[in-house]
């Protein structure tokens, strides 16, 4: 299974999804994330994932390449912009959209912003767990 998480800038949501999938999926699965653009990693996303025991600090903020699309069996878009701008997928690849709010847009005191990031992290974890279970039940390799 080649699983690709796609976002606008590959800074927060897709990075967290990649981290959870690498943490939860079978080791033989290839897990990647990319952006329509590359905005760099968000330090708050790294911090809240670390709190949950998942280190995403070594992941790269990357821009979507044709090779990523060619090898993708399953693509998950995690924001509306990526869903609208997602290129045509190769034959046989499947796509799913998760309309996740952008934690990087949170405003206010730091503790409120971090609460938004933690909520996003937990929602992404639940969605990734459900996706992996569903794909395994389908007998996806």
N, C-alpha and C positions, 0 to 999 in steps of 0.2 A: 504494500500500500504506500503510495506517495501522496501525502496530504499537504496541501498548500493553503495557508491563511493569507488573505489579501486585504490590505487596507490602503488608505490614501498615502500615508507617509511612513508606514512601518516603524512607528515610534512607541506606541502604547498597546492598543488592543490586539493587534496581530502578534506583537512580541509576547504578550502574556499568553495568548492562545498557543503559540509555538512552544513556549515553556511548559505549559500544562500538558500539551500533547506529548512532548518528549518525556515528561515525567510519568505519564499514565499509559501511553500506548505500548504495544509490544515492541521490543527492541529492534526487530527487523523492519519496522515501518520507517520510512523516510519522512521526516517532518520539516517543513520549511515555512518561512513567512517572507512576505515581500510587500512593497508598496508601489502604487502607481508612480510615486516619487519616493525618495529616501530623505527623511527629515532628521535622522539621528535618533538614538534611544532616549527615552524619557527617564530621568533619574528617579522619579517617583514610582514609575512602573517597576523599575528594578528593585526599589526599596520594599514595596508591598509584596512583591513575589518572594523576596528574600524572607520576609516575615512568615510567609506560608511554607518556607522550606524549599523553594525552587529558585535556583540561581540562574538568571537570564543575562547576567552581566557580560558573558562572553559571546552572546548572540550578536549578529551584525544587523544594522539597519540597511536593507538592500532594496534595490529597485527591481521590479519584475523583469525577468528576461524571457526570451522565447524558449530557452531550454527548460526553465522552471515550468512553463505551461505545457511543453511537450511531454514531460515526465509525470505530470500531475494526473492522478487517478480521481482525486476529489479536491475541489476548491471551495473554500469557505470565505465569502466576503463578509467583513465585519463592520462595514460602514456603507452608507448609501452611495457615496461618491465612488467607492471601489466597485460596488455592485453595478452602477450605471456605466462605469468606464471599463469594466472587465472585458478583456479581449475575447474573441471567439476561442472556445476550448477545443482541444483535439477530440476526434471521434472517441467515444467511450468514456470520456471524463464526465464526472458529475459535478454539479455546483449547488451550493446552498447559501442562503443569505441570512446573516444574523444582524438585525438592526440595533447594534449596540451604541449607546450614548458615548460621547468622547469625554473621558475623564480629564483630559488636558484642557478642556474648556471650563472646568470648574473654577469658581472665583470665591474669594472670601479669605478668612483666616486659614492658616496652614492646616490646622486640625480638621477643618471642614473639607478642604481640598483632599487631604489624605483619606478621609472617610469616603469620599466619592471614588477614589482610586481603589480602596479596599472593596467597596461594593461592586465595582466593575470587575475586579480580580475574581471575586466569588461567583459572579454571574458567568464569567467566562469559564471558570473551572467546571461549573455545573453543566454548561453546554458542551464542553469538550468531553467530559465523562459520558454524557448521553450519546454523543456522536460516536465515540469509540465503541461503546457497548452496542449501539445499533449496527455499526459496520461489522463488528465481530459476529453478531447474531445472523447477519446476512451471509456470513461466510466469506466476507471480503478478505483477501490474503493479507 
